[in-house]
Amino acid sequence: MSSSVAPAAQRSPRKRLWYWASAWIPVVICILVIAGESTPYFGADRTTGPLQHFFEFLFQRHFTEPQWWAIHIMIRKCGHFLGYGILSAAWFRAFWMTWPATGHIARRIATSHALALLGTLLIAASDEYHQLFLPNRTGSFRDVMVDCSGAFLVQALIWIGMRIRGHHKS
């Protein structure tokens, strides 16, 4: 029985290029979003007002300054956790789609996970380093750890999902 999808080596150059682009474009988009957010315009001093107005409207209540700063910090840290988790999923997908399918599948899965975590760590560290040079931003090792925690959780979920679907066998 033949598969309806030809192996990568048997695809035309145009289809191979499209396949690679479809694998890596989500990674590039995630990195561009992170770079856009790593500007003076997205510092805590600039996001607090609009977010506070939105959340006060949403919950129909006023937050005191200490309450709001605690909520604002949680919102920002959750953004780090989720954003870098999504980036790590994009990295995994790209490596999974483009890494040569030779050898044992468990090695390919482990390599894709490891490279996804490494890519996420490099972008997180670069982002925080870049913020050291912005007037209203600070680079934070703690943020790198939050970013990597989000990436690690997403990679664990992907691993569990692949295990459930039987991708670890072969």
C-alpha positions as CSV (number, residue, x, y, z in Angstrom):
1,M,0.0,0.0,0.0
2,S,1.5,3.4,-1.0
3,S,1.2,6.5,1.1
4,S,-0.5,9.6,-0.4
5,V,2.4,11.7,0.8
6,A,5.7,11.3,-1.0
7,P,8.8,11.2,1.2
8,A,10.6,14.5,1.3
9,A,13.4,13.3,-1.1
10,Q,10.8,12.4,-3.7
11,R,9.0,15.8,-3.7
12,S,9.6,18.4,-6.3
13,P,12.0,21.3,-5.3
14,R,9.1,23.7,-5.0
15,K,7.1,21.3,-2.7
16,R,10.3,20.7,-0.6
17,L,10.8,24.4,-0.2
18,W,7.1,24.9,0.7
19,Y,7.4,22.0,3.2
20,W,10.5,23.6,4.9
21,A,8.9,27.0,4.9
22,S,5.7,25.7,6.5
23,A,7.9,24.0,9.2
24,W,10.0,27.1,10.0
25,I,7.7,30.1,9.4
26,P,5.9,29.6,12.8
27,V,9.3,29.7,14.5
28,V,10.2,33.0,12.7
29,I,6.8,34.5,13.5
30,C,7.2,33.6,17.2
31,I,10.7,35.1,17.3
32,L,9.4,38.3,15.6
33,V,6.6,38.7,18.1
34,I,9.0,38.3,21.0
35,A,11.4,40.8,19.4
36,G,8.5,43.3,18.9
37,E,7.5,42.9,22.6
38,S,11.1,43.4,23.7
39,T,11.0,47.1,23.0
40,P,10.5,50.1,25.2
41,Y,6.8,50.2,24.2
42,F,6.0,47.0,26.0
43,G,7.8,47.7,29.3
44,A,5.7,47.4,32.5
45,D,5.5,51.2,32.7
46,R,3.7,51.3,29.3
47,T,1.5,48.2,29.7
48,T,0.2,48.8,33.2
49,G,-2.4,51.5,32.3
50,P,-4.1,49.9,29.4
51,L,-4.1,46.5,31.1
52,Q,-5.5,47.9,34.3
53,H,-8.3,49.7,32.5
54,F,-9.2,46.5,30.6
55,F,-9.2,44.3,33.7
56,E,-11.2,46.8,35.8
57,F,-13.7,46.9,33.0
58,L,-13.7,43.1,32.6
59,F,-14.2,42.4,36.3
60,Q,-16.2,45.6,37.0
61,R,-14.1,46.6,40.0
62,H,-11.3,48.9,41.0
63,F,-7.9,47.5,42.0
64,T,-5.7,49.3,44.6
65,E,-2.2,50.0,43.5
66,P,-0.7,47.1,45.4
67,Q,-3.4,44.7,44.1
68,W,-2.9,45.9,40.6
69,W,0.9,45.5,40.6
70,A,0.6,42.0,41.9
71,I,-1.9,41.2,39.1
72,H,0.2,43.0,36.5
73,I,3.3,41.0,37.4
74,M,1.3,37.8,37.2
75,I,-0.1,38.8,33.8
76,R,3.4,39.5,32.5
77,K,4.9,36.3,33.9
78,C,2.1,34.2,32.5
79,G,2.8,35.9,29.1
80,H,6.4,34.9,29.4
81,F,5.4,31.3,30.3
82,L,2.8,30.9,27.6
83,G,4.7,32.8,24.8
84,Y,7.9,30.8,25.2
85,G,5.9,27.6,25.6
86,I,4.3,28.3,22.2
87,L,7.8,29.1,20.8
88,S,9.1,25.8,22.0
89,A,6.2,24.0,20.4
90,A,7.0,25.8,17.1
91,W,10.7,24.8,17.5
92,F,9.7,21.1,18.1
93,R,7.4,21.1,15.1
94,A,10.0,22.5,12.8
95,F,12.7,20.1,14.0
96,W,10.3,17.2,13.9
97,M,9.2,18.0,10.3
98,T,12.7,18.7,8.9
99,W,15.1,16.4,10.9
100,P,16.1,13.4,8.8
101,A,13.8,10.5,9.5
102,T,16.7,8.0,9.6
103,G,17.5,5.9,12.6
104,H,15.4,5.1,15.6
105,I,12.3,7.3,16.1
106,A,12.9,7.7,19.9
107,R,16.3,9.4,19.0
108,R,14.5,11.7,16.5
109,I,11.9,12.6,19.2
110,A,14.6,13.2,21.9
111,T,16.7,15.3,19.5
112,S,13.6,17.4,18.5
113,H,12.8,18.0,22.2
114,A,16.4,18.9,23.1
115,L,16.8,21.3,20.1
116,A,13.4,22.9,20.9
117,L,14.5,23.6,24.5
118,L,17.9,24.8,23.4
119,G,16.3,27.2,20.8
120,T,13.9,28.5,23.4
121,L,16.7,29.1,25.9
122,L,18.8,30.9,23.4
123,I,15.9,33.2,22.4
124,A,14.9,33.8,26.0
125,A,18.5,34.7,27.1
126,S,19.0,36.9,24.0
127,D,15.7,38.7,24.7
128,E,16.6,39.4,28.3
129,Y,20.2,40.5,27.4
130,H,18.8,42.9,24.8
131,Q,16.5,44.4,27.5
132,L,19.5,45.3,29.6
133,F,20.2,48.1,27.0
134,L,16.7,49.6,26.9
135,P,15.9,52.6,29.2
136,N,12.7,51.3,30.7
137,R,13.4,47.5,30.6
138,T,15.5,45.2,32.7
139,G,17.0,41.9,31.8
140,S,16.1,39.2,34.2
141,F,17.5,35.7,34.8
142,R,14.2,35.0,36.5
143,D,12.3,35.7,33.3
144,V,14.6,33.3,31.4
145,M,13.7,30.6,34.0
146,V,10.0,31.4,33.6
147,D,10.4,31.2,29.8
148,C,12.2,27.9,30.0
149,S,9.7,26.5,32.5
150,G,6.9,27.2,30.0
151,A,9.0,25.6,27.2
152,F,9.7,22.5,29.4
153,L,6.0,22.1,30.3
154,V,5.0,22.2,26.6
155,Q,7.7,19.8,25.7
156,A,6.5,17.4,28.4
157,L,3.0,17.7,27.1
158,I,4.2,17.0,23.5
159,W,6.2,14.0,24.7
160,I,3.1,12.6,26.6
161,G,0.9,13.3,23.6
162,M,3.3,11.5,21.2
163,R,3.6,8.6,23.7
164,I,-0.2,8.2,23.9
165,R,-0.4,8.3,20.1
166,G,2.3,5.6,19.8
167,H,5.0,7.7,18.1
168,H,7.6,6.3,20.5
169,K,7.3,2.8,19.0
170,S,9.3,1.7,15.9
